[in-house]
Every structure is written in C-alpha cells, then in structure tokens.
Amino acid sequence: MRVAVFSSKAYDRLFLDQANEASRHELVYFEPPLTAETAALAAGFRGVCAFVNDRLDQEVLRQLHNSGTELIALRCAGFNNVDLAEAERLGITVARVPAYSPHAVAEHAVALLLSLNRMTYRAYNRVREGNFSLDGLLGFDLYGKTVGVVGTGKIGLIFTDIMHGFGCRVLASDPAPDPNAKAFVHYVPLEKLLAEADIISLHCPLTPQTHHLIDAQAIARMKDGVVLINTGRGRVVDTRAVIDALKSGKIGRLGLDVYEEEEQLFFQDLSQRVIADDLFMRLTTFPNVLITGHQAFFTREAMSHIAETTLANISAFEQGSGTLHRISADRLA
C-alpha cells in the first residue's frame, strides 16, 4: 500500500522502515506537517500517516478524500486533531496507536517533577559556570506529600504506582474510575483533589469537557505553592491563568511537556528564529518552570511500538483482516 507519511523526522523514518521490513508497504516521507496547504502532497496515496499536530479538519479531509485517500493511520494515541464525523461521512477510515509505552510518559512526568523539585536544571547550569551556591535550589521531600492524578488511564495509573513508591498519598479523579486501580489510589471529586494535592499531574485526554479544565477557577481551589505537571494535552491548561498563578505564587512549580499552541513550535528547530508566541515566551522567563517539547513519548521502546502498530493498522486495512485500531465518531475499536 502506498502511504504518505507527514511530519516525518529522521527518527520516524528509522523506526517505520524497520517495522516495514516485513510488510513492504511503500512509505513516502514528507517532513512538513499535514495542513490545508500541504495536503496536495498526498494526491494518489491510498493511505496517509499523520502525527499528533497534523491538521485533519474538514477542509484537509475533503482534499484527501478527493485525491484518493481511504485510510488515515495516526502514529499516536490522541485524535483530537481529527474531525471524526467528517472522516466517517467521507468514508475515510481513521486508525490510531491506542497504547505504545505508557511507562515512557509516566516516567517523563516523574522526571519533570523531580527536576523541578530539586532544581537540577538550574544546578547543572550553575556548576558549569563554577557557581556552587545552593541559594534558590531548596526542594522538599516527596515522602508524605499528597499527589493528585487527573485521568487514570494506563499512563495515569503507572504514575500512581511510581508516586506510591515514593511514599506519597495518592488521590485520583476520573469520570470513569478504573475498578482495577490499586487500593492506595483514592478516587475523589476533582474539587477535592485540587484542594488537597501538593502535586497535581494531568493525564486526561483532550475533550470538550477537559478543554481548559485547569483554568483560573480550578487554580483558585489549589494549595498555595502547588506543583503542576502536564504531560497530557496542552489545551487542558489555560496558559493565561497559569501565568497569572505563577506571578502570584499560587503555582510554585510548573512542568510542561505539552502546550496549547504547540503546533507552531514543537518538533522543529526554531533556534535561529524569533518566536512570536508571547505567552510561551513569558512561560520561559520563570525560573520555576520547566518545559520540554512533547518528548514524553520519545523512548526506544515507545517508538518501536508506535511504528509496529502503525504498520499493522495499514496492513489490516489493506488485507481486510487482522487487528485494526479504528476510531469512529461514536466509538473506539
């Protein structure tokens, strides 16, 4: 099957090519993201492989449909960038990677938390400059702290395991609590979690209900000096509200691997350009903010599984057999 792969970097090509050795699909790589302006590159391709920040709105889907695309194989778990209703109307099948390495994302959330707590990123730069002062590097023991986990899918539950290992009290909030969650996970209403947690980690998907879930009202319920970590979806957090809370000290530390306007920034080298996003640049001025560029998923194990599942989806669609992780407007398969 001939597949146009958008937003492809060298590492994508490496893992996809390795996974494709047995399938032998024709993968054609395009480095630009998929947008209304680049959709024409997919003309004549039966399949399109897209990533988390590629745009698959009504306009793009119609262009793809008109040029012969029948399958969109997402090499990610999230699908909030896809107009599923329009894809269904056009008869385009949408498949995703429902899980790759939940440990990768959970462990990265912990890495952000530990780095922020002990200010290791600041200490590293100081030591390189011969500055061994400890002023401004004071952390706290994780042991005995209350950690709030918003969203208890596979990633969220793994994060709860790790935090329990540190000796933390674990609160969780999820509209569909997992009956298999371990006994130390205490499900509570979101309002209670916000009020009692010393550390809050976001692991929920982006839906109309979770858009700006963390807004000014939610932040007002939090403890003074709370630590907030987001490795889920950028638009779960209202950036303006978070900046105000950082300025007032309501949020004591902030760790982000996602950002609500990241489509214009992440997965590219902008070091020689002026970044015009004033909100993002304001975040980078705070000494108690640590941002990584959507790299939580980026481990060898996760990349291998993403590539293997993506190629398996393409093969299952082409052959009409096997497991196809299809997404529809009304259900997930």
GIRA-V69509 format. One record per backbone hydrogen bond with DSSP energy under -0.5 kcal/mol. CO is the residue of the C=O (numbers start at 1). NH is the residue of the N-H. If there is no record, write none. Layout:
# GIRA-V69509
co->CO nh->NH
co->CO nh->NH
This chain:
# GIRA-V69509
co->1 nh->3
co->1 nh->26
co->2 nh->46
co->2 nh->47
co->3 nh->5
co->3 nh->28
co->4 nh->6
co->4 nh->49
co->5 nh->30
co->9 nh->13
co->10 nh->14
co->11 nh->15
co->12 nh->16
co->13 nh->17
co->14 nh->18
co->15 nh->19
co->16 nh->20
co->18 nh->21
co->20 nh->24
co->25 nh->27
co->26 nh->3
co->26 nh->28
co->27 nh->29
co->28 nh->5
co->30 nh->8
co->32 nh->7
co->33 nh->35
co->34 nh->55
co->35 nh->39
co->38 nh->41
co->39 nh->42
co->40 nh->43
co->42 nh->45
co->44 nh->46
co->46 nh->70
co->46 nh->71
co->47 nh->4
co->48 nh->50
co->48 nh->73
co->49 nh->6
co->50 nh->75
co->51 nh->54
co->54 nh->56
co->56 nh->83
co->57 nh->61
co->58 nh->62
co->59 nh->63
co->60 nh->64
co->61 nh->65
co->62 nh->66
co->63 nh->67
co->64 nh->69
co->65 nh->68
co->67 nh->44
co->70 nh->93
co->71 nh->48
co->71 nh->73
co->72 nh->74
co->72 nh->95
co->73 nh->50
co->76 nh->97
co->79 nh->82
co->81 nh->56
co->82 nh->84
co->83 nh->87
co->84 nh->88
co->85 nh->89
co->86 nh->90
co->87 nh->91
co->87 nh->92
co->88 nh->91
co->91 nh->93
co->93 nh->72
co->94 nh->327
co->95 nh->74
co->96 nh->98
co->101 nh->104
co->101 nh->105
co->102 nh->106
co->103 nh->107
co->104 nh->108
co->105 nh->109
co->106 nh->110
co->107 nh->111
co->108 nh->112
co->109 nh->113
co->110 nh->114
co->111 nh->115
co->112 nh->116
co->113 nh->117
co->114 nh->118
co->115 nh->119
co->115 nh->120
co->119 nh->123
co->120 nh->124
co->121 nh->125
co->122 nh->126
co->123 nh->127
co->124 nh->128
co->125 nh->129
co->126 nh->129
co->126 nh->131
co->127 nh->130
co->130 nh->132
co->134 nh->137
co->142 nh->145
co->145 nh->147
co->145 nh->169
co->146 nh->198
co->146 nh->199
co->147 nh->149
co->147 nh->171
co->148 nh->150
co->148 nh->201
co->149 nh->151
co->149 nh->173
co->150 nh->203
co->153 nh->157
co->154 nh->158
co->155 nh->159
co->156 nh->160
co->157 nh->161
co->158 nh->162
co->159 nh->163
co->160 nh->164
co->161 nh->165
co->162 nh->166
co->163 nh->166
co->163 nh->168
co->164 nh->167
co->167 nh->144
co->169 nh->147
co->169 nh->171
co->170 nh->186
co->171 nh->149
co->172 nh->188
co->173 nh->151
co->174 nh->177
co->177 nh->179
co->178 nh->181
co->182 nh->185
co->184 nh->170
co->184 nh->186
co->185 nh->187
co->186 nh->172
co->189 nh->192
co->189 nh->193
co->190 nh->194
co->191 nh->195
co->192 nh->196
co->193 nh->197
co->194 nh->223
co->197 nh->223
co->198 nh->227
co->199 nh->148
co->200 nh->229
co->201 nh->150
co->201 nh->203
co->202 nh->231
co->205 nh->207
co->207 nh->210
co->207 nh->211
co->210 nh->213
co->213 nh->215
co->214 nh->238
co->215 nh->219
co->216 nh->220
co->217 nh->221
co->218 nh->221
co->219 nh->222
co->223 nh->226
co->226 nh->228
co->226 nh->252
co->226 nh->253
co->227 nh->200
co->228 nh->255
co->229 nh->202
co->230 nh->257
co->230 nh->258
co->233 nh->236
co->234 nh->237
co->234 nh->260
co->235 nh->212
co->236 nh->214
co->237 nh->239
co->238 nh->242
co->239 nh->243
co->240 nh->244
co->241 nh->245
co->242 nh->246
co->243 nh->247
co->244 nh->248
co->245 nh->249
co->245 nh->250
co->245 nh->251
co->249 nh->225
co->250 nh->225
co->250 nh->226
co->250 nh->252
co->253 nh->228
co->254 nh->290
co->255 nh->230
co->256 nh->292
co->257 nh->294
co->259 nh->262
co->261 nh->264
co->262 nh->265
co->262 nh->266
co->265 nh->268
co->268 nh->270
co->270 nh->273
co->273 nh->275
co->274 nh->276
co->276 nh->278
co->277 nh->281
co->278 nh->282
co->279 nh->283
co->280 nh->284
co->282 nh->285
co->283 nh->286
co->286 nh->289
co->288 nh->254
co->290 nh->256
co->292 nh->294
co->295 nh->298
co->297 nh->299
co->299 nh->303
co->300 nh->304
co->301 nh->305
co->302 nh->306
co->303 nh->307
co->304 nh->308
co->305 nh->309
co->306 nh->310
co->307 nh->311
co->308 nh->312
co->309 nh->313
co->310 nh->314
co->311 nh->315
co->312 nh->316
co->313 nh->317
co->314 nh->318
co->315 nh->319
co->316 nh->320
co->316 nh->321
co->322 nh->324
co->323 nh->325
co->324 nh->326
co->325 nh->96
co->326 nh->333
co->327 nh->94
co->331 nh->328
